[in-house]
């Protein structure tokens, strides 16, 4: 989200009245003066994201996609709320500047936040970095997740941000319904997971603020240091189980390296790269939190893969309707059966 080569002209399906946006921002966004330019970030499979600039100032705008949307999806209003709530917690987030819920301005609600300089890594092997730098990046990612899970969500004004009980059961029910609503063909592994997961929910229940999409590509790192300067894409955040976040974060250890648009490690020699293996990464998180997944780990991995398969199936369905946020959405959606099959293997056989 910060590299110039990630920017493209606004896609035809996402065009809106830029003159009307400019007039609105000049009236509501301090510092927004002069000629407004709008370009679109290529990434972002859910909510279209744009770089807006006026004179020497830059901001990022995120909006709901056009067209018919699944219930409770694309909640940019929630993203805006949680980013504002986290401003003074030690969790690195951009400063949220304004929320516009008037769909008449550009066709859907949107919000604006500060543009953050830094590095966004999309390849988990971190090509071009030294082994020591790679190790630092993964240590920073684990530490930042631990910091998020340590937030006092009541003190941050997020006591009503979600229900603090039965998160996993409710998520299974939610994504089962979302999957059914966006289903385009049969997926036996998803059917098996839909039956297996509710019967194997761990007894241990914990509640923290959960990001919901915590992964390498949703972090901005300092331009030269192995330090996270912003956590992005809070659309799926809620009050939830911290191990669900950790399991989702660790899916890349179980995905093939050639999976379309969702790269995993596959058979990569992690030690040679200086990248921690899954056990080491989880241990780093546990060191900061005192929270060890133990025997519940296979469940949270299977749950995460099931949930992500449901998400990308929704992306695929939107691609078929012509209103997905990314040009690679159709390709991503084809990964859904692979994700479900890996999730079912872990559920059935363990890690």
Buried (B, 14 or more C-beta within 10 A) or exposed (E): BBEEEBBEEBBEBBBBEBEEBBEBBBEBBEEBEEEBEBBBBBBBBBBBBBBBBBEEBBBBBBBBBBEEBEEEBBBBBBBBBBBBBBEEBEBBBBEBBBBBEEEEBBBBBBBBBBBBEBBBBEEBBBEEBEEEBBBBBBBBBBBBBBBBBBBEBEEBEBEEBBEBEEBBEBBBBBBBBBBEBBBEEEBEBBBBBBEBBEEEBBEEEBBBBBBBBBBBBBBBBBEEBBBBBBBBBBBBBBBBBBBBBBBBBBBBBBBBBEBBBBBBBBEBEBEEBBBBEBEBBBEBBBBBBEBBBEEBBBBBBBBBBBBBBBBBBBBBBBBEEEBBBBEBBBBBBBBBBBBBBBBBBBBEEEE
